[in-house]
Amino acid sequence: FCYEFSPDILRIICGEKYISADKLFRSLVPVLLFSYPVAILGTSGLGAIGKMRYVTISTIVAASVQVLGLAILAIFKCASIYFIAYIRVFTELLLLVFRSYYTYKNRKSFTM
């Protein structure tokens, strides 16, 4: 929905002058898809069964990858808003993969 109607969404929320940000907005749509499960699997899921350690580990790994990616962009002087957006999408996906793995690994701790 957000991908298909991004020009209209930007026009309604931000005004006509932000329509040119359509490509950037579309490149960040996966972050919208990954963020909710990341949050649910994090504190709400793993934290509820006393596994905050895994939430912290996954956050530190994802943040480290993001900082490393930004440093690489800076070193090679190829930073652009689109590369930064792609790094953001990648780190959010990485966070989702780590938290999904830890949740699956501890699935027996989720009991009624």
N, C-alpha and C positions, 0 to 999 in steps of 0.2 A: 504494500500500500504506500508506504513512505517513499519507496524507490520510484514507483510509477507516477506518483502525484507530487514529487518534490518541488517542481516549479510553482504549483498552486499553493502548496504548504508554505513555501518561502514567501510568496506574494502576500498571503493572508497574514502571516505572523510578522514578517519583517518589512514588507513593502517592495515596490518594484525594483529599487536599486540593488536588492540582494539576489535577484534572479540569476545573476552570473555565478553565484556560489552553488548552483545546482549540482555541478560535477563533484564538488567537495562534499556536499551533503549526501549525495548518493554513495560516495566512497566510504562514508561513515555509517551507513545504514546497518551493516553487520554488527557494529558495536551495540546498536539498539537490540538486536536479536540475542546477543551473547550476554548482555548485562543482567537481565532478569534472572536467568538460570544461575549465573555466577553468584548473585546475591542470595538466592534461595539455597543453593548448595553450600554457601559459606557459613555465615553466622547462624542462619536459621536452621540449616541442616547439620553440618558438622559441629557447630557450636552447641547445638541442643543435646548432642550425645557426648559432650565433653572432649571433643577433638579440635579445639581451637588451635592447637599446635599446627595442624595441617592447613588451616585457614591462613595462619601466619606464614608458614613455609611457602604456600602457593602465591601469596601476595608478594613476598620478598623475591621469589624467583621471577615472577612476571615483571615486577618493578625493575629488577636488575637487567632483564632482557631489554626493557624499554629504554633504560638509561644507556645501555651498551649500544643499542640501535641508534639513538640520538647522537651519541659520541662518534660513532662511525660516520654518520651523516656530516657531522661538524668537521671531523678530520679530513674527509674527502671533499669538503665544501660543496656538497650536493644536496643540502637540505632544502626542501620545498614543503609547502603546506600539504601537498599530496603524499610525499614520502612519509611525513610525520603522521598523517592520517592512516597510512598503510601499516606503519609500525604500531599504532594504537589498536587497529583491528587485530593484528597478529598477537599482540600481548593479551588482549581480551580473550581471544580464542585459546591461547596458551593457559590462561587462568581457568577457563572453562574445562579444558582437558584435565588439568591437574586436579581441580575440585571434583570433577566427575570420577576420576580414578580413585581419589581418596574416599569418596562416598561409596563407590562400588566395593572398595576394599573393606570398608567398615559397615557394609549393609546389614550384617547380622546384629549390629548394635541398635538398629531401628526396630524396636518391638512395641507392641501395643500394650 
